[in-house]
Amino acid sequence: MGFKETAAKVAPAESARGGRGSPRTCCWGGRIFRDEKLPVGAGVGGAWLYRVEEMRATVSELRLPGQALPPAPRWRPASGWKLTEGRSREGNSPKMRVIRVGTRKSQLARIQADSVVAMLKDLYPGLQFEMVAMSTTGDKILDTALSKIGEKSLFTKELEYALEKNEVDLVVHSLKDLPTVLPPAFTIGAVCKRESPYDAVIFHPKYAGQTLGTLPEKSVIGTSSLRRAAQLQRKFPHLEFKSIRGNLNTRLRKLDEQQEFSAIILAAAGLQRMGWQSRVGQLLYPEECLYAVGQGALGVEVRAKDQEVLDLVRVLHDPETLLRCIAERAFLRHLEGGCSVPVAVHTVLKDGQLYLTGGVWSLDGSDSLKETMQTTINVLAQHEDGPEDDVQRVGITARNISQGAQMAAENLGISLANLLLNKGAKKILDVARQLNDAH
C-alpha cells in the first residue's frame, strides 16, 4: 500500500494508552495512519516516539509540492466507526455498521457510487456498504430539454428526500448536478479528486476522423447543454445544435443507430468512467469551450448535522479539486446562474495561485463576456477541532482543509462574478433566460 514512516513526539496527555504494541488507526489532517508507540526514555514529561505508517498517502493530500508537513498530530481514533451487533473481522469485537449509499440508477451513476465506496472500504475495511438506487426527476423527463424543465434539483431531489427520511446515509452525485444552494439540512461532505473536466465530441461512425471544424455544412450536433451550444455556435457557425436527452448509453445508441446527429458532445469524465475513451473523437479544451461548474468531480452529500458520517467521508476531500470547485460554485452562485443560462468556467491551481476564468453567453453565442482573475492560495494540512455547526461554503463542508484557503477561493469566485456583472453580464443572462423560457 506504499506505507511510509515518519515520527512525531506526542505529550502523554494526548497519547495515554498502554506500553509498546497495540497499533492503532487514527486521523491526521484528513489522512489515515496506523501508529505504534515506542518509548524513547528521557523526554520532557516522558515523551513518546510514535512510528507512523501512512496507510493511504493519496486519498486527500493536503500539501502542495514544496510545503512542509503539518505539526505533530493530536491523536484520536478515526471517526465514523459506530458499532452495531455482530462480530468484526478480528472475530472478538462488534462489527461495523452498514452505510447506505444513495445513487441514481444509471450505469454511470452506479460506477461513480462504486468508486466512492471502494475508497471508503479501503480506508475503513470493517464497514459494510449497501447501495440504494433510485430514479430522479431528470431521469424520468426525457422529452424536454433540461434547460426548459425549470426544476433546480433535477437529479438530486429524490435522493435528498431519501437522505432526509434517513433511508440512506450519504449520496454520491456528479458535482455539476448539485445546486450551489442546498436545502439547509444537507451539505456536501466530500469533493473527490476530479477527472478530466473537459467536453468530448463523439462522432457518428461515418464521420470518424473528423473534427467539428471539418464537418459538412449544417451538420447537427447533439447536446443537452446551453453552455456548449452557445460557445460552439459562435466558434462553428456552420453547425446546427439540437437537444439530445437520455443516459450515456441512450445517447450513444441514438447517435449510432439514427442518422439525425453527425456528432454528440458529452463530458469526458463520464466516458472515462464508463471505459469508452476509444469513442472520443475530439477533446474540447478551454480555448474552444469552457466547461460546466464542478464538471468531472464527484460530490458526496450528507445530512449537515450527521457528524459521524461527515467525519467518515471528509477524508475523501481532494484539496485542489475542492478549492477549484468552491471558486467555480461561488462564481455561478453570485451570478444566479444555472442550467437555463450559458455560464462556463476554467480553473487552474499552480504554484500557490488559483486562476479562475469565467464567462457568460447569449443563447446563440453572439454576445458574451469572459474574464480571468487569480488569487494566492495557501493550502495547509491541518486538523481543526470545532463545533458541529461546520462552516459551509457554497454548500460544501470541509473542516480538514484550510479555512483561509477556502475563503480565498470563494472570494475569487464572487469577485469574478462581480466583475462580469459590472460589465453587463446580468443583461446577457436575463435575455438568455427569457428567450429560453419563450421557446
C-alpha positions in Angstrom: 0.0 0.0 0.0 3.0 2.2 -0.2 3.5 2.8 3.5 6.0 5.4 4.6 7.2 6.2 8.0 7.6 9.5 9.9 8.0 10.3 13.6 6.2 12.6 15.9 6.6 13.3 19.6 3.3 13.4 21.5 2.7 14.5 25.0 1.4 11.8 27.4 -1.9 13.7 27.9 -2.6 13.3 24.2 -1.4 9.7 23.9 -2.5 8.0 27.1 -2.6 4.3 26.5 -0.6 1.2 27.3 3.0 0.4 26.5 4.6 -0.7 23.3 2.4 -2.6 20.9 -1.3 -2.4 20.1 -1.1 -0.3 16.9 -4.0 2.0 16.4 -5.6 3.7 13.4 -6.0 7.4 13.6 -6.8 10.6 11.6 -4.3 13.3 10.8 -5.4 16.2 8.7 -7.9 14.1 6.8 -5.4 11.2 6.2 -5.5 7.8 7.8 -2.5 6.5 9.7 -1.5 3.5 11.8 0.7 4.2 14.8 2.8 2.3 17.3 4.1 3.9 20.5 7.8 3.4 21.2 9.3 4.8 24.4 12.4 7.0 23.9 13.3 7.5 27.5 14.3 10.9 28.8 11.9 13.3 27.2 10.1 16.2 28.6 7.3 14.7 30.7 8.3 11.3 29.4 7.5 11.9 25.7 7.0 9.0 23.4 8.2 8.4 19.9 5.5 7.1 17.5 6.2 5.1 14.4 3.5 6.3 12.0 2.7 4.3 8.8 0.7 6.2 6.3 -2.0 3.9 5.1 -3.2 5.9 2.1 -1.0 8.7 1.0 -3.0 9.9 -1.9 -6.6 9.9 -0.5 -6.6 13.5 0.5 -3.1 15.0 0.1 -3.3 18.3 1.9 0.0 19.8 0.9 1.1 21.4 -2.3 4.6 20.5 -3.7 7.3 22.0 -1.5 5.1 22.6 1.5 6.1 21.2 4.9 4.2 18.6 6.9 1.8 20.0 9.4 2.7 20.0 13.2 2.6 16.7 15.1 -1.0 15.4 15.2 -3.2 15.2 18.2 -4.1 11.5 18.0 -7.7 10.5 18.0 -9.5 7.4 16.7 -10.7 7.6 13.1 -14.3 8.8 13.2 -17.4 7.2 11.8 -16.8 3.8 13.5 -20.1 3.3 15.1 -20.6 -0.3 16.4 -23.6 -2.5 15.9 -24.4 -6.0 16.9 -22.3 -8.8 15.4 -18.6 -9.6 15.2 -15.8 -7.8 13.5 -13.2 -9.2 11.0 -11.0 -9.8 14.1 -13.7 -12.0 15.5 -13.7 -10.7 19.0 -15.4 -7.3 18.8 -18.6 -5.9 17.4 -18.7 -5.4 13.6 -19.1 -2.0 12.0 -22.5 -0.6 10.9 -23.9 -0.7 7.4 -23.6 2.6 5.5 -26.4 3.0 3.0 -25.3 4.8 -0.2 -27.9 6.6 -2.4 -27.3 6.8 -6.2 -29.2 7.2 -9.4 -30.0 4.0 -11.3 -28.0 4.7 -14.5 -24.8 2.6 -15.2 -22.6 5.7 -14.9 -24.1 6.7 -11.6 -23.6 3.2 -10.2 -20.0 3.2 -11.4 -19.4 6.6 -9.7 -21.0 5.4 -6.4 -19.0 2.2 -6.5 -15.8 4.2 -6.9 -16.6 6.2 -3.7 -17.5 3.1 -1.8 -14.2 1.4 -2.9 -12.2 4.3 -1.4 -14.2 4.2 1.8 -13.8 0.4 2.1 -10.0 0.8 1.6 -10.0 3.3 4.4 -12.5 1.6 6.7 -12.3 -2.2 5.9 -14.6 -3.1 8.8 -17.5 -1.1 7.4 -20.2 -2.6 5.2 -22.0 -0.7 2.4 -25.4 -1.1 0.8 -26.4 0.6 -2.5 -29.8 2.2 -2.7 -30.6 3.2 -6.3 -33.5 5.3 -7.4 -34.7 7.4 -10.4 -34.8 11.2 -10.2 -37.0 13.8 -12.0 -34.2 14.4 -14.6 -34.1 10.6 -15.3 -37.9 10.4 -15.8 -38.5 13.5 -18.0 -36.7 12.7 -21.3 -38.7 14.5 -23.9 -37.8 18.0 -22.7 -34.5 19.9 -22.7 -33.0 20.2 -19.3 -33.0 24.0 -19.5 -36.8 24.1 -20.0 -37.9 21.9 -17.2 -37.4 24.7 -14.6 -36.5 22.4 -11.7 -33.3 23.3 -9.9 -32.7 19.9 -8.4 -33.4 17.7 -11.4 -31.0 14.9 -10.5 -30.9 15.3 -6.7 -34.4 15.9 -5.2 -35.5 12.3 -4.8 -32.1 11.4 -3.4 -32.2 14.2 -0.9 -35.7 13.1 0.2 -34.3 9.6 1.0 -31.4 11.3 2.9 -33.9 13.4 4.9 -36.0 10.4 5.7 -32.9 8.5 6.9 -33.3 5.9 4.2 -29.7 6.5 3.1 -26.6 7.8 5.0 -24.9 9.5 2.1 -25.5 10.2 -1.6 -23.0 10.2 -4.5 -23.6 12.9 -7.2 -21.8 14.3 -10.2 -20.9 17.6 -8.5 -22.2 19.6 -11.5 -25.7 18.3 -10.8 -25.7 19.8 -7.3 -27.2 23.3 -7.0 -24.9 26.0 -5.4 -27.6 26.5 -2.7 -28.6 23.3 -0.9 -31.5 22.7 1.4 -30.4 23.7 5.0 -30.5 20.1 6.2 -27.8 18.9 3.7 -24.1 19.6 2.9 -21.5 18.3 0.6 -19.2 16.4 2.9 -16.6 15.4 0.3 -15.4 16.6 -3.1 -13.4 13.8 -4.7 -10.5 14.1 -7.0 -11.5 15.5 -10.3 -11.3 13.5 -13.6 -11.0 15.5 -16.8 -13.3 18.4 -16.7 -13.4 18.9 -20.5 -16.1 18.1 -23.0 -15.6 15.4 -25.6 -17.0 15.0 -29.1 -18.3 11.6 -30.2 -18.8 11.3 -34.0 -21.2 9.2 -36.0 -19.2 6.3 -37.5 -19.4 7.7 -41.0 -17.6 10.9 -39.7 -14.8 9.0 -37.9 -11.6 11.0 -38.1 -13.3 14.3 -38.5 -13.4 17.4 -36.2 -16.2 19.9 -35.5 -14.4 22.2 -37.9 -14.3 19.8 -40.8 -17.9 18.5 -40.6 -20.1 19.4 -43.5 -22.3 22.5 -43.5 -25.5 22.2 -41.4 -24.3 19.0 -39.6 -26.4 18.5 -36.5 -24.6 18.2 -33.2 -26.5 16.8 -30.2 -26.0 18.3 -26.7 -28.2 18.8 -23.7 -26.3 21.9 -22.6 -27.0 25.5 -23.5 -23.4 26.3 -22.3 -21.9 24.0 -25.0 -24.3 25.1 -27.8 -23.7 28.8 -27.1 -20.0 28.6 -27.1 -19.7 26.3 -30.1 -22.2 28.1 -32.3 -20.0 31.1 -32.1 -16.9 29.2 -33.0 -18.5 26.8 -35.6 -21.3 28.8 -37.2 -21.7 26.2 -40.0 -23.1 23.7 -37.5 -26.5 23.3 -36.0 -27.1 22.3 -32.4 -30.1 20.2 -31.2 -31.0 18.9 -27.7 -30.4 15.2 -27.0 -31.5 13.6 -23.7 -31.0 10.2 -22.0 -28.2 8.5 -20.2 -24.9 7.9 -21.9 -25.9 4.5 -23.3 -29.1 6.0 -24.8 -27.3 9.0 -26.4 -24.7 6.8 -28.0 -27.3 4.5 -29.3 -29.2 7.4 -30.8 -26.0 8.6 -32.5 -25.0 5.3 -33.9 -28.4 3.9 -34.9 -30.1 7.0 -36.3 -29.0 9.5 -39.0 -30.1 12.6 -37.1 -26.8 13.5 -35.5 -23.4 13.9 -37.0 -21.9 14.0 -33.5 -22.8 14.4 -29.9 -21.0 16.2 -27.1 -20.6 14.6 -23.6 -18.5 15.1 -20.5 -15.1 13.4 -21.0 -15.2 12.3 -17.3 -18.3 10.2 -17.8 -16.8 8.5 -20.8 -13.6 7.7 -18.9 -15.6 6.2 -16.0 -17.6 4.0 -18.5 -14.4 2.9 -20.2 -15.4 4.4 -23.5 -12.4 6.6 -24.1 -12.0 5.0 -27.6 -15.1 6.7 -28.8 -13.7 10.2 -28.2 -13.0 11.8 -31.5 -12.1 15.3 -30.2 -11.5 16.9 -26.8 -12.7 20.5 -26.4 -10.1 22.4 -24.4 -10.8 25.8 -22.8 -9.7 27.7 -25.8 -12.7 26.2 -27.6 -15.2 25.5 -24.9 -15.1 26.3 -21.2 -16.7 23.6 -19.0 -19.5 23.4 -16.5 -19.1 24.3 -12.8 -17.9 21.2 -11.0 -17.7 19.1 -14.1 -15.6 15.9 -13.7 -15.8 15.9 -9.9 -17.9 13.8 -7.6 -19.7 15.2 -4.5 -20.8 13.2 -1.5 -23.9 14.7 0.0 -24.8 14.0 3.7 -27.0 15.3 6.4 -25.5 18.5 7.7 -25.9 17.5 11.4 -24.7 13.9 11.0 -21.2 14.5 12.4 -20.4 10.8 12.3 -20.9 10.5 8.5 -19.3 13.9 7.9 -16.2 12.6 9.7 -16.4 9.4 7.8 -16.4 10.9 4.3 -14.3 14.0 4.8 -11.0 12.1 4.2 -12.2 11.8 0.6 -11.8 15.6 0.0 -9.2 16.3 -2.7 -7.8 19.8 -1.7 -7.1 21.0 -5.2 -10.4 19.9 -6.6 -12.2 21.3 -3.6 -10.7 24.8 -3.9 -11.2 24.9 -7.6 -14.8 23.9 -7.3 -15.5 26.3 -4.4 -14.3 29.2 -6.7 -16.4 27.9 -9.6 -19.6 27.4 -7.5 -19.2 30.8 -5.8 -18.9 32.4 -9.3 -22.1 30.6 -10.5 -24.0 31.3 -7.3 -23.2 35.0 -7.3 -24.3 35.3 -11.0 -27.5 33.4 -10.1 -26.9 31.1 -13.0 -28.0 27.6 -13.6 -28.7 25.2 -16.4 -31.2 27.7 -18.0 -28.4 30.1 -18.9 -25.0 29.6 -20.6 -22.3 30.0 -17.9 -18.9 28.3 -18.0 -15.6 28.2 -16.2 -12.0 27.1 -16.2 -9.8 26.8 -13.1 -6.1 26.1 -12.5 -4.2 25.8 -9.2 -0.5 26.2 -9.8 2.4 27.4 -7.7 0.1 28.7 -4.9 -2.0 30.7 -7.3 -5.7 29.9 -8.1 -6.7 31.1 -11.6 -10.4 31.3 -12.4 -11.7 32.1 -15.9 -15.5 32.5 -16.2 -17.8 33.6 -18.9 -21.5 34.2 -19.9 -23.0 33.9 -23.3 -26.2 34.7 -25.1 -28.1 31.6 -26.4 -26.7 31.9 -29.9 -23.3 32.9 -28.7 -23.3 36.2 -30.4 -22.9 38.2 -27.2 -20.5 37.2 -24.4 -18.3 38.3 -21.6 -15.3 36.4 -20.4 -12.6 37.4 -17.8 -9.8 35.8 -15.7 -8.8 36.6 -12.2 -6.4 35.0 -9.7 -5.7 34.8 -6.0 -3.0 33.4 -3.7 -3.9 30.1 -2.1 -2.0 28.8 0.9 -3.0 25.2 1.5 -2.0 24.0 4.9 -2.7 20.5 6.1 -4.5 20.9 9.4 -6.9 19.3 11.8 -9.5 21.7 13.1 -11.5 20.8 16.2 -14.6 22.9 16.4 -18.4 22.9 16.9 -20.6 20.6 15.0 -22.0 23.6 13.1 -19.3 23.4 10.5 -18.8 26.4 8.1 -20.4 25.7 4.7 -19.0 27.4 1.6 -21.4 27.2 -1.4 -22.9 24.0 0.1 -19.6 22.3 1.0 -18.2 21.4 4.4 -14.5 20.8 4.6 -13.2 21.1 8.2 -9.9 19.3 7.3 -8.9 21.9 4.6 -7.5 25.3 5.5 -10.4 27.7 6.1 -8.3 30.5 4.8 -7.7 28.8 1.5 -11.4 28.0 1.2 -12.3 31.6 1.9 -9.8 32.9 -0.7 -11.3 30.5 -3.3 -14.9 31.6 -2.5 -13.9 35.3 -2.6 -12.2 34.8 -6.0 -15.5 33.4 -7.5 -17.5 36.3 -6.0 -15.0 38.9 -7.3 -15.0 37.5 -10.8 -18.8 37.4 -10.9 -18.9 41.0 -9.7 -16.5 42.0 -12.5 -18.7 40.4 -15.1 -21.9 41.9 -13.6 -20.3 45.3 -13.7 -19.6 44.8 -17.4 -23.2 43.8 -18.2 -23.4 40.1 -17.6 -26.8 40.4 -15.9 -28.4 41.8 -19.1 -26.9 38.9 -21.2 -28.2 36.3 -18.7 -31.6 37.9 -18.3 -32.1 37.9 -22.1 -30.9 34.4 -22.4 -33.3 33.2 -19.6 -36.2 35.0 -21.2 -35.5 33.6 -24.7 -35.1 30.1 -23.3 -38.4 30.3 -21.4 -40.2 31.6 -24.5 -39.1 28.8 -26.8 
